[in-house]
Amino acid sequence: MNFNRQYTILAGVPGHMGFELSSVGKARPLHINFDLEKSDNSTSNTGKLQISNLNNEHKAILSEEGCIVEIRAGYSDTLGSIFLGGVMNPSETLQNADRTLELELFDGQSYNDTVGSISMNGIVTGTSLLSELQSKMGIESAILTEKASSMLQTAKYSNGYCYVGKLKTALQSLTSKADLNYSIQNGVLQIFAAGEAITTQAYVISVDTGLISIPKKITISQTSTSKSGSMKDGVSITAETGNGIPGYEIEYLINGAIGINDLVKIESREVNGIFRICKQHYSGDNYSGDWKCTAQVVEVSI
């Protein structure tokens, strides 16, 4: 189990002809290397992707404005989407006979830059405003927890709503008003209460399902949402004796089915319990080493 590394890369500008690269069924696929960071905060997930010896047609598509790249990676039984985002700053280097194209990737970058205006009369609920924001920002998919849905419905603007500017700021203000958090994962908007998972079923992570190392105990600090509208701004490791939420850092073989704010059940000699994924770092090279995810998780009550 878990020896057959595979990848599929899809790229193109929405509405135009794109291309697909895949290692599936190929004895000598193109060399790729990726390094991706994802977290449960409202800032964009980012990453880098390197592809060697692409043809000129594919390089031209990756250089087009608005190009989107999806990376599907894993092992023969766990191939799944680990990143979907826009391309910035493609650059090529020459090493011996290989030409390597490096891409900077940003999840939800287009949503962050969208500028627009909204005007709604009467009593405006958070639910109706969110729907309008999704439409204006071009966000096709959203996942709301039951608690988030309820809190948005009760968050109201009694005298109508009017806004002009970056729509991301309006989304931040709305989620702050409802005492909620949001993030964008593979182009999908997630809205949830602080510390809340978006799934109810936990994926098992054990030695049998890809757990690589012994879970490391850490403390994860979080900046809370302020009433002025500034958002929770991510997670970082602090000293174990500092203030914050106790959690663990784990390493496991890449499984694209496990994403940010999903529940996982860790089964090991040292740790057993249900946790929420709050940060992920994917790394892999199809010519060497494991394809692994280093994740930060916090314990939850079910």
C-alpha positions in Angstrom: 0.0 0.0 0.0 1.0 3.6 -0.6 4.0 3.1 -2.9 2.6 4.3 -6.2 2.9 8.1 -6.3 0.6 9.7 -8.9 -0.3 13.1 -10.1 -2.6 14.9 -12.5 -2.3 18.6 -13.2 -5.1 20.5 -14.9 -4.5 24.0 -16.2 -6.2 26.7 -18.3 -8.2 29.9 -18.4 -11.9 29.3 -17.5 -13.9 29.1 -20.8 -10.8 28.4 -22.9 -9.0 25.3 -24.0 -6.6 24.0 -21.3 -4.4 21.0 -20.9 -3.8 18.0 -18.6 -0.6 16.4 -17.4 -0.6 13.1 -15.7 1.7 10.4 -14.4 -1.0 7.8 -14.4 0.1 4.9 -16.7 3.3 6.6 -17.8 6.8 5.0 -17.2 8.6 8.4 -17.4 6.2 11.3 -16.6 7.3 14.9 -16.5 9.2 15.8 -13.4 7.2 17.9 -10.9 7.8 19.4 -7.5 5.3 21.2 -5.3 5.3 23.0 -2.0 1.9 24.2 -0.8 0.6 26.0 2.4 -3.0 25.9 3.5 -4.7 27.2 6.7 -8.1 27.9 8.1 -7.7 31.7 8.1 -9.1 34.3 5.6 -5.8 35.0 3.8 -5.1 33.2 0.5 -3.5 29.7 0.6 -0.3 29.8 -1.4 2.2 27.5 -3.0 4.8 26.8 -5.6 4.8 24.3 -8.4 7.7 23.3 -10.6 7.3 21.4 -13.9 10.2 20.4 -16.1 10.4 20.3 -19.9 6.9 21.6 -20.7 6.2 22.3 -24.4 5.8 25.9 -25.6 2.0 25.6 -26.0 1.5 24.5 -22.3 3.9 27.2 -21.1 2.0 29.8 -23.1 -1.3 28.8 -21.4 0.2 29.0 -18.0 1.4 32.5 -18.7 -2.1 33.7 -19.7 -3.9 36.1 -17.4 -6.5 34.3 -15.3 -5.0 30.8 -15.7 -6.1 28.3 -13.0 -4.1 25.2 -12.0 -5.5 22.2 -10.1 -3.0 19.8 -8.6 -4.3 16.2 -7.9 -1.7 14.1 -6.1 -1.4 11.1 -3.8 -0.9 7.4 -4.0 -2.8 4.9 -6.0 -5.7 4.7 -3.5 -5.7 8.3 -2.3 -5.4 10.5 -5.5 -7.3 13.7 -4.8 -7.2 17.5 -5.3 -4.7 19.2 -3.0 -4.7 22.7 -4.5 -6.8 24.8 -6.9 -5.7 28.3 -7.6 -4.5 31.0 -9.9 -1.1 31.4 -11.4 1.3 34.3 -10.8 4.9 35.1 -11.9 5.8 32.0 -14.0 9.6 31.9 -14.4 11.9 29.4 -16.2 15.3 28.2 -15.3 17.8 26.0 -17.1 19.6 23.2 -15.2 21.8 21.0 -17.5 19.4 19.8 -20.2 16.2 20.5 -18.2 14.1 23.6 -18.4 12.0 24.0 -15.2 9.0 26.3 -15.1 8.2 27.6 -11.6 4.7 28.9 -10.8 3.4 30.8 -7.8 -0.1 29.7 -6.9 -2.8 31.6 -4.9 -6.1 30.0 -3.8 -9.0 32.5 -4.1 -6.7 35.3 -5.2 -9.3 36.6 -7.7 -11.9 36.8 -5.0 -9.6 38.9 -2.8 -9.2 41.5 -5.6 -12.8 41.8 -6.7 -14.2 45.4 -6.4 -17.9 46.1 -6.6 -20.9 47.8 -5.0 -23.9 46.4 -3.1 -27.1 48.2 -2.3 -30.0 46.4 -0.5 -33.1 48.0 1.1 -35.1 47.1 4.1 -34.0 44.6 6.7 -31.0 42.7 5.3 -30.1 39.4 6.9 -26.5 38.0 6.9 -27.8 35.1 4.8 -29.2 37.4 2.0 -26.0 39.6 2.1 -23.8 36.5 1.8 -25.8 35.3 -1.2 -25.3 38.7 -2.9 -21.6 38.7 -2.1 -21.1 35.3 -3.5 -22.8 36.4 -6.7 -20.7 39.6 -7.0 -17.4 37.8 -6.2 -18.1 34.9 -8.5 -17.9 32.3 -5.8 -19.8 29.3 -7.1 -19.5 26.9 -4.1 -19.8 27.5 -0.4 -20.0 25.3 2.7 -21.7 26.6 5.8 -22.0 24.7 9.0 -25.4 24.5 10.6 -24.3 26.9 13.4 -23.0 29.4 10.8 -26.2 29.3 8.8 -28.2 30.0 12.0 -25.9 32.9 13.1 -26.0 34.5 9.7 -29.7 34.5 9.7 -29.9 36.3 13.0 -27.2 38.9 12.0 -29.3 41.7 10.5 -28.8 45.2 9.1 -32.1 46.9 10.1 -31.7 50.0 7.8 -30.6 48.4 4.6 -27.0 47.8 3.4 -24.8 49.8 1.1 -21.2 49.2 0.3 -18.6 50.2 -2.4 -15.0 48.8 -2.5 -13.2 45.5 -2.2 -15.8 42.8 -1.6 -13.5 40.8 0.5 -13.7 43.6 3.1 -17.5 43.4 3.0 -17.3 39.6 3.6 -14.9 40.1 6.5 -17.2 42.6 8.0 -20.2 40.3 7.6 -18.5 37.3 9.2 -17.3 39.5 12.0 -20.8 40.8 12.7 -22.1 37.3 12.9 -19.1 36.2 15.1 -18.0 33.7 12.4 -14.8 32.9 10.5 -14.3 32.2 6.8 -11.6 30.7 4.5 -11.4 29.7 0.9 -10.2 26.2 0.2 -9.7 25.1 -3.5 -12.0 27.9 -4.5 -14.8 26.9 -2.1 -15.9 29.4 0.5 -16.1 27.9 4.0 -18.0 29.7 6.8 -17.8 28.4 10.3 -17.7 29.3 14.0 -14.3 29.6 15.7 -12.9 26.1 16.3 -15.7 24.4 14.4 -15.2 21.6 11.8 -17.1 21.6 8.5 -17.5 17.8 8.6 -19.1 15.4 11.0 -17.3 12.3 10.0 -13.6 11.8 10.8 -10.9 10.3 8.5 -8.7 7.8 10.3 -5.0 8.6 10.3 -2.9 5.7 11.6 0.2 3.8 10.6 -2.0 1.7 8.3 -3.5 4.7 6.5 -0.3 6.7 6.1 0.8 8.2 9.5 4.6 8.7 9.1 6.0 10.1 12.3 5.1 10.3 16.0 2.6 13.1 16.7 4.4 16.1 18.1 2.7 18.1 20.9 2.5 21.9 20.1 0.6 25.0 21.2 -1.2 26.9 18.4 -1.9 30.6 18.9 -4.8 32.3 17.3 -5.7 36.0 17.0 -9.4 36.4 17.7 -11.8 38.5 15.6 -12.2 42.0 16.8 -15.5 43.9 16.8 -14.0 46.6 14.6 -14.1 44.1 11.7 -10.4 42.9 11.5 -10.3 39.1 11.0 -8.7 36.3 12.8 -5.3 36.1 11.0 -4.1 32.6 11.1 -2.3 30.2 13.2 1.4 29.9 14.4 3.4 27.7 16.6 4.4 29.2 20.0 6.4 27.8 22.8 4.5 24.9 24.5 4.3 26.9 27.7 2.8 30.0 26.0 -0.9 30.9 25.6 -2.9 29.2 23.0 -4.7 26.0 22.0 -3.0 22.7 22.6 -2.6 20.6 19.6 -0.4 18.3 17.6 1.8 18.4 14.5 1.5 15.2 12.4 3.0 13.9 9.2 1.1 11.5 6.9 1.3 10.4 3.3 -0.7 12.8 1.1 -4.4 12.1 1.0 -6.3 14.7 -1.0 -9.6 13.7 0.7 -8.4 15.3 3.9 -8.7 19.1 3.9 -8.7 22.2 6.1 -11.4 22.1 8.8 -12.0 18.4 8.3 -12.1 16.0 11.2 -9.5 13.3 11.6 -9.2 10.5 14.1 -5.6 9.9 15.0 -4.8 6.4 16.1 -1.3 5.9 17.4 0.5 4.6 20.4 1.0 8.1 21.7 -2.2 9.9 20.7 -5.8 8.8 20.2 -8.6 11.2 19.6 -10.7 13.4 17.3 -9.0 16.5 15.9 -9.7 19.3 13.5 -7.2 20.2 10.7 -6.2 23.8 11.0 -3.1 24.0 8.8 -1.5 21.8 6.1 1.9 21.9 4.3 2.0 19.6 1.3 5.4 18.8 -0.3 6.4 16.3 -3.0 8.7 15.4 -5.8 7.7 12.6 -8.1 11.3 11.6 -8.7 12.3 11.3 -5.0 11.0 10.9 -1.4 7.6 10.6 0.2 4.7 12.8 -0.9 3.6 14.0 2.5 1.5 16.4 4.4 2.6 18.1 7.6 -0.5 19.2 9.5 -1.4 21.0 12.6 -4.5 19.7 14.4 -6.5 20.8 17.5 -8.7 18.5 19.6 -12.4 18.8 19.4 -15.4 17.5 21.3 -17.9 15.3 19.4 
